[in-house]
Amino acid sequence: MFVSGSFQSLCVFLAIFVGIYLGRFETIRWLSEHLITPFLFLMLLGIFLNIPIGEISRAYRGGRFFLLSLAVNFLATPAVAYLLGLFFLREEPALWIGFLMLLVTPCTDWYLVFTAMAGGNLPLSLSILPVNFLLQVALLPVYLELFFAEEGSVDMWSILRGIVIVILIPLLLTQILRRTGLAGKLSLLEKGQTLFLALAITAMFASQGEAIKANPLLFLKMLPPLFFFFLFAFLSGMLLGRLFLKSYRDTASLTFTLMARNSPIALAIALTAFEDEPLVALALVIGPLIELPVLFITARGLLFLRRLGL
């Protein structure tokens, strides 16, 4: 169902450099602009084939886990993301928008890898997946309108257009494929999510490489706000888990549900909604390069704390 987080991170990293190199050639640079959306469409078809939308009612059985996850992910995290961006990224509004888009979209795939690695409650983590997906798609335009409307940095029609093209259409298509019994014949799409993501990132960097090369210090600008977000999410998961869930397995699941972000979904929307602002998409590419090592360290750290009986 999901690809190793470290492998996905490596693919993303290589795709960036391949894209920047290919962007030197004018024909490839022009062609790449027209390939981004098709690659993202194929990637998202594979992702949506794995999201059990029909089992959304299972999340409610999680009780406290369900309520804690939703409260932090969709109430506290957007506020924290906005404040961190205000403090660290105010001079780079495009990065700020990308940073917020990353943080308000909880992960729907690789967080399961790290939950399993840390010995968390995998069925409980899986139960929240459909709810997280539907809410992030529905609320992302709301957050962008709420936080950035006055600055004029966000065209809401472009956001809605991006959601329709790369989210709603493939989502509806996958539901049709399921009902007609054809979904099982598309295993290549399910297994090729990382490949299509890498191809989309390669195309994006090939088409926008010049803007990115002109801003070589963006990675360093993203480090401080991401560090403080992961610290906030980790401490929230551990504290709330200890107070309300009691079990180590459930606490580990909550921690990764709060820490892991859904960069492929947010990136797909950004690439279609902010075609003239490559730095928005760049923030969403930088995110997992920092996030995945943090999640790996967190998984090992939780196991260490468990052995100590803490």
Buried (B, 14 or more C-beta within 10 A) or exposed (E): EBBEBBEBBBBBBEBBEBBBBBBEEEEBBEBBBEBBBEBBBBBBBBBBBBBBBEEBEBBEEBEBBBEBBBEBBBEBBBEBBBEBBEEBBEEBBBBBBBBBBBBBBBBBBBBBBBBBBBBBBBEBBBBBBBBBBBBBBEBBBEBBEEBBEEEEBBEBEBBBBBBEBBBEBBBEBBBEBBEEEEBEEBEEBBEBBBBBBBBBBBBBBBBBBEBBEEBEEBEEBBEEBBBBBBEBBBEBBBEBBEEBBEBBBBBBBBBBBBBBBBBBBBBBBBBBBBBEBBBBBBBBBBBBBBBBEBBBEBBEEBBEBBEEEE
